[in-house]
Amino acid sequence: MKINIIGGGPAGLYAAYLLKRDRPDAMVHVYEQNDAHTTFGFGVVFSDQALEFLRANDPETLDMVSRGLETWRDIELRIHAQAIRIDGVGFTAIGRLKLLEILRQRAESVGAVLINNRIVTSLDGLDSTDLVIGADGVNSLVRRTHEQAFGTRIDYLDNRFAWFGATRPFDRLTQAFKKLPQGYFNAHYYRYSESMSTFLVEVDASTFERIGFEHMSEEESRRYCQEVFADELAGASLVVNRSMWRRFPKISNARWSFGNRVLVGDALRTAHFSIGSGTRLALEDVQALAQSVADHPNSVPDALASYEAGRRPIVEKITAAANQSADWYDHFPQHMELPAWEFAMDYIGRSGRVDPERLRTMSPEFVDNYDRWQAAAAS
């Protein structure tokens, strides 16, 4: 069996490992446009139990990743000069480059061939391949080549965001919402190593236009955002790594495969960064795909049909919540008109996945503090 994987991010590398591990006789090649030591972004965040799905089938990879994780047990919102702690919402994070190094090592350990610095511009040369996996992200060549066959839909949020790093480790995942004379700002930040953090800055469309971010260089944007969030950075600096302003694309596909070509990860569908599930979903995609290939060793069409049938209901449930969260962020200036504690309650319920009973069990201190605020406000 010959398998070509386009894209050497987490999804592509993990797919190579699983498929080659389960089919040692297969020829598995991964084509990545960057070199082995280059990646976009800084840290990758997961919910605290997000990687437990690896335990049953791949405990060694789970152990390797877990050793590099930073962990915390709550999150903090900063709004209207208040800091509100939401307990019981655990997260973990790891440097994206470190995660890629682990997955690259796993893929090479079973004999997958990793080809870096190779930009694939056409799928024409892959006709003799048994299976082509599009793990090539939001701008997927595999998806764009067969966009009509996949039934692709892409909708863009109005907000703009840019990924920066910060030269200090923050105690926990924090979000700082600011209303300034020049507009509305939100920063998502969390540590991913002992010395560095991810620092994502988001602005609404009006603020983006008013400030003129579109016409700024990467360095000019860095300096501007560093000044806006000087209090939060507390002397630390922002760091750039292709930190261009973007609009988040909500990608979906009516069909997940076409012929012998199949999509995984962000090539298949995006999940807004506010729920921390994008990389987890990508790894789960390829685990499900590899299992379907193993279950149908003599029929790629049957394997791809099984992959979609089993995985789609799970993905659609998570992406529905992610899209609700995305829409909340697309209107965050309006939400900021709420009092701080009301804003925090609105925030924690934004995806529709946390009902009052679950919230009280998960975050008892936060709910108690909210009830006290509500009682005081009513008196």
QUIMOCOR-V992129 format. One record per backbone hydrogen bond with DSSP energy under -0.5 kcal/mol. CO is the residue of the C=O (numbers start at 0). NH is the residue of the N-H. E is the energy in kcal/mol with one decimal. If there is no record, write none. Layout:
# QUIMOCOR-V992129
CO_NH_E + CO_NH_E
This chain:
# QUIMOCOR-V992129
0_2_-0.5 + 0_26_-3.2 + 1_129_-1.4 + 1_130_-1.7 + 2_28_-2.4 + 3_5_-0.5 + 3_132_-2.4 + 4_6_-0.7 + 4_30_-2.8 + 5_134_-2.1 + 8_12_-2.6 + 9_13_-2.2 + 10_14_-2.3 + 11_15_-2.0 + 12_16_-2.1 + 13_17_-2.6 + 14_18_-2.6 + 15_19_-2.1 + 16_20_-2.5 + 17_21_-2.3 + 18_22_-1.8 + 22_25_-2.4 + 25_27_-0.7 + 26_2_-3.5 + 26_28_-0.5 + 27_112_-2.8 + 28_4_-3.1 + 29_31_-0.6 + 29_114_-3.2 + 30_6_-3.1 + 31_117_-2.6 + 33_116_-1.8 + 34_37_-1.4 + 41_95_-3.4 + 43_93_-2.0 + 45_91_-2.9 + 46_49_-1.9 + 48_51_-1.5 + 50_53_-2.0 + 51_54_-1.6 + 53_57_-3.1 + 57_61_-1.8 + 58_62_-2.5 + 59_63_-2.2 + 60_64_-2.6 + 61_65_-2.7 + 62_66_-1.6 + 64_67_-1.6 + 65_68_-1.5 + 69_92_-2.0 + 71_90_-1.9 + 72_87_-0.8 + 72_88_-0.6 + 73_172_-0.6 + 74_85_-2.9 + 75_174_-2.4 + 76_78_-0.6 + 76_83_-3.2 + 77_176_-3.1 + 78_81_-1.5 + 81_78_-2.0 + 81_83_-0.5 + 82_84_-0.5 + 83_76_-2.7 + 84_86_-0.6 + 85_74_-2.0 + 85_88_-0.6 + 87_89_-0.9 + 89_47_-1.7 + 90_71_-1.9 + 91_45_-3.1 + 92_69_-2.9 + 93_43_-3.1 + 94_98_-2.4 + 95_99_-2.4 + 96_100_-2.2 + 97_101_-2.1 + 98_102_-2.4 + 99_103_-2.7 + 100_104_-2.2 + 101_105_-2.1 + 102_106_-2.3 + 103_107_-2.5 + 104_108_-1.8 + 105_109_-0.7 + 106_109_-0.8 + 106_111_-2.1 + 107_110_-1.1 + 111_113_-0.6 + 112_29_-2.7 + 112_114_-0.6 + 113_115_-0.7 + 114_31_-2.7 + 116_118_-0.5 + 117_119_-0.8 + 118_120_-0.7 + 122_125_-2.0 + 123_126_-1.0 + 125_128_-1.8 + 130_3_-2.4 + 131_133_-0.6 + 131_261_-2.3 + 132_5_-2.7 + 132_134_-1.1 + 133_263_-2.1 + 134_8_-0.5 + 136_139_-1.7 + 139_143_-2.3 + 140_144_-2.5 + 141_145_-1.1 + 143_146_-1.0 + 145_149_-2.6 + 146_150_-1.3 + 146_151_-2.0 + 149_254_-2.9 + 150_253_-1.5 + 152_251_-2.3 + 154_249_-4.1 + 159_202_-2.5 + 160_245_-2.3 + 161_163_-0.6 + 161_200_-2.5 + 163_198_-3.0 + 164_238_-2.5 + 165_167_-1.3 + 165_196_-2.0 + 167_169_-0.7 + 169_190_-0.5 + 172_75_-2.0 + 173_188_-2.6 + 174_77_-3.0 + 174_176_-0.6 + 175_186_-1.9 + 177_179_-0.6 + 177_184_-2.7 + 179_182_-1.7 + 182_179_-3.1 + 183_203_-0.7 + 184_177_-3.0 + 185_201_-3.3 + 186_175_-2.0 + 186_188_-0.5 + 187_199_-3.0 + 188_173_-2.7 + 189_197_-2.8 + 191_94_-0.7 + 195_191_-2.2 + 195_192_-1.4 + 196_165_-2.4 + 197_189_-1.6 + 198_163_-1.7 + 199_187_-2.6 + 200_161_-2.2 + 201_185_-2.1 + 202_159_-2.5 + 203_207_-2.4 + 204_208_-2.1 + 205_209_-2.7 + 206_210_-2.5 + 207_211_-1.3 + 207_212_-1.5 + 211_214_-1.5 + 212_215_-1.6 + 216_220_-2.4 + 217_221_-2.1 + 218_222_-2.3 + 219_223_-2.2 + 220_224_-2.7 + 221_225_-2.3 + 222_226_-1.7 + 223_227_-2.1 + 224_228_-2.3 + 226_229_-1.3 + 228_232_-2.4 + 229_233_-1.9 + 229_234_-0.6 + 232_235_-1.8 + 236_166_-2.1 + 238_164_-2.5 + 240_40_-0.8 + 241_243_-1.7 + 245_160_-2.1 + 247_156_-2.5 + 247_249_-0.5 + 248_250_-1.0 + 249_154_-1.9 + 250_269_-1.1 + 251_152_-2.8 + 255_262_-2.0 + 257_260_-1.9 + 259_131_-2.8 + 260_257_-2.8 + 261_133_-3.5 + 263_266_-1.2 + 263_267_-0.5 + 264_267_-1.2 + 264_268_-2.3 + 271_274_-1.9 + 272_275_-0.8 + 276_280_-2.9 + 277_281_-1.9 + 278_282_-2.4 + 279_283_-2.5 + 280_284_-2.5 + 281_285_-2.0 + 282_286_-1.8 + 283_287_-2.4 + 284_288_-2.6 + 285_289_-2.8 + 286_290_-2.0 + 287_291_-2.1 + 288_292_-2.4 + 289_293_-2.2 + 290_294_-2.1 + 291_295_-1.3 + 293_296_-0.6 + 295_298_-1.5 + 298_302_-2.0 + 299_303_-2.7 + 300_304_-2.2 + 301_305_-2.3 + 302_306_-2.3 + 303_307_-2.1 + 304_308_-2.5 + 305_309_-2.3 + 306_310_-2.0 + 307_311_-2.6 + 310_313_-0.5 + 310_314_-2.3 + 311_315_-2.9 + 312_316_-1.4 + 313_317_-1.7 + 314_318_-3.0 + 315_319_-1.8 + 316_320_-1.4 + 317_321_-2.5 + 318_322_-2.7 + 319_323_-1.7 + 320_324_-2.2 + 321_325_-2.6 + 322_326_-2.3 + 323_327_-1.8 + 324_328_-2.2 + 325_329_-1.9 + 326_330_-0.5 + 327_330_-1.3 + 328_331_-1.7 + 330_333_-0.9 + 330_334_-1.5 + 331_335_-1.8 + 333_336_-1.4 + 334_337_-1.9 + 338_342_-3.0 + 339_343_-2.3 + 340_344_-2.0 + 341_345_-2.4 + 342_346_-2.7 + 343_347_-2.3 + 344_348_-1.1 + 346_349_-1.7 + 348_351_-1.2 + 352_354_-0.7 + 354_358_-2.6 + 355_359_-2.3 + 356_360_-1.8 + 357_361_-2.8 + 358_362_-3.4 + 362_366_-2.3 + 363_367_-2.4 + 364_368_-2.4 + 365_369_-2.5 + 366_370_-2.7 + 367_371_-2.1 + 368_372_-2.2 + 369_373_-2.8 + 370_374_-2.4 + 371_375_-2.3 + 372_376_-2.7 + 373_377_-1.5 + 374_378_-0.9
